[in-house]
Amino acid sequence: MPIFRFVIQRLLQAILVTLAVTLFVAFAIRLTGDPAVMMAGDSSGVTEEDLARIREALGLNRPFFVQYFDFLKSLVTGDLGESFFRGSVRDLIAIAMPSTLLLAIASMAVSILISIPLGIHSALHKGGLSDQFIRVLSLVGLSFPNFWLGIMLVLLFSITFPIFPASGFDSWQSLILPATTIGIILTATNVRLVRTQMLETLSAQYVMVARAKGLSEWSVIYKHALRNAAISIVTFLGLQFGNLIGGLVIIELVFNWPGMGTLSVEAISQRDYPLLQATVSILAIMIVAVNLAVDLVYGLIDPRIRVA
């Protein structure tokens, strides 16, 4: 029963957060301007009656909450309606979503491959020259704006040395620069996390016992210390991945990446309510879902979380 109650509580919290986010998005996007004016084009010959007819055709003359509940119904059924300018919203999202997920997964992979070895090395050489060097690098990485780093990588590896494509998504080579940009930014945080968790684990009594038994240093570090430190690390990485999905907008714009962030920005510029509302809401739902999954898994593993 405690586990069941814990799961139900987290599910209810996730539903409330999702409803709050979608309601805020539905309200906020209507402050960006009137799509009827943009669809009318040259406003010099457009009358108020013309604008009223456009709003009626788009359903914008209905009360706000009627429009909002219709959107919730479409979100639940998966029929997201039509964009004002570009056809089926579901088809547009079906094209953009895999690109965003691919970039997020590749970025996390780059960060994990860099941060775990560096964090372990830094913890094993605490206070040494290499440890101080890694900590300084992580501080420098935290101070880099991601768009600036992306532009620098483009200048270096696409213009000065034309090795990788500068923008777009034509082949796997197009993934290298944007994934490396995000991966480096994430590594600046993750390497400090791995170092801190490893330092705590290496000082634990069971690690001392493992060394006293004569186990190899490799076995002590990777089979005992890292395995126990991985609980907190994996939890943080899961939450970070959820936030990353919704935070790729700037990088997608820098690299002209055909993902959800680029699609959202285009929808904003066109005052495309159905498309913008759907993209932002789906991104929010994905973030909530990932955070919920991490929360549930961590709560099931550690009973102290359920009690709290």
Order of alpha helices (4+ residues) and beta strands (2+ residues): alpha-alpha-alpha-alpha-beta-beta-alpha-alpha-alpha-alpha-alpha-alpha-alpha-alpha-alpha-alpha
